[in-house]
Amino acid sequence: MNGAGKTTLIKCLLDFAEPDAGTIEIYGVSHRLTRARRRLAFLPERFNPPYYLTGRDFLRYMLQLQDVPYRADTVERTLQGLDLDVSALGKPVRAFSKGMTQKLGLAACLLSDKDLYVLDEPTSGLDPKARALLKSRLREAREQGRTIFLTSHALADVDELCDSMAVIHRGSLRFAGTPAELRARQRSDSLEHAFLACIEESEPLAA
């Protein structure tokens, strides 16, 4: 739900915001240390790359920051896997549609070759074909041993992709476990119905 606290949680994870209580570690390293973010790539919900760069310049710049070489063949395969025409790389980002911009951001994350991808509403602006291709790519990353930490309003995507999930409502943790466990707890075959029942419960889980 909007305003539940999902993006705020990610901001705390990345040390952009101060948590009220508790601690956060990324692969055993405190989130307050810069090196904790060395193994992750992040895509914000409202992704706005510099409008004056071409798509190619943006990817080159992002990979340079990560000390990852720009390989045209790898870039092309990644773009094809997201249904983005490689010819778009020659255009300035200001000419991109919302969906094209989102695909560019996703490509930058995937090309960074990190162990952890933190994705805030990654399917936002994507058409059904691109959504299906992205989910396939995320499953491949999981099979390679990578971790995907994502937020989503699309519970069908959560059910399909996630080994574990958490429900946050009005800034409180209402559930943590697998999608199957949430359905079982709420005695529902539908994750959507189980989610609704979960957020209607009065007591949040202890932190």
CORSULMO-V795721 format. One line per field, one symbol per residue. phi: phi as a letter, one per 40 degrees, with the letter a starting at -180 (. if undefined). psi: psi as a letter, one per 30 degrees, with the letter a starting at -180 (. if undefined). A space follows every 50 residues. Layout:
phi=???
psi=???
This chain:
phi=.cgchcccccccdcgcacccagbbbbfgbdcccdccccbbbbbccbcbcd ccccdccccdccccccfbccbdcccccccccbgbccccccccdccccdcc ccccccccccccgccbbbbcfccdgccdccccccccccccccccgcbbbb baccccccccbccaabbbbfgbcbaaicdcccccccfbcbcccccccccc ccbcccc
psi=kkgfgeeeeeeeeghflkkelllkkjhgkkffkeffgfglkkjleijilk fflleeeeeeeeeeeghkkjjeeeeeeeeefghkkffffflkfffkleee eeeeeeeeeeffhlfkkjjjifgkfkleeeeeeeeeeeeeeefgglkjjl kkfjfeeeeeekellkkkkhgkjfkkaleeeeeeeghkfkeeeeeeeeff kekllk.
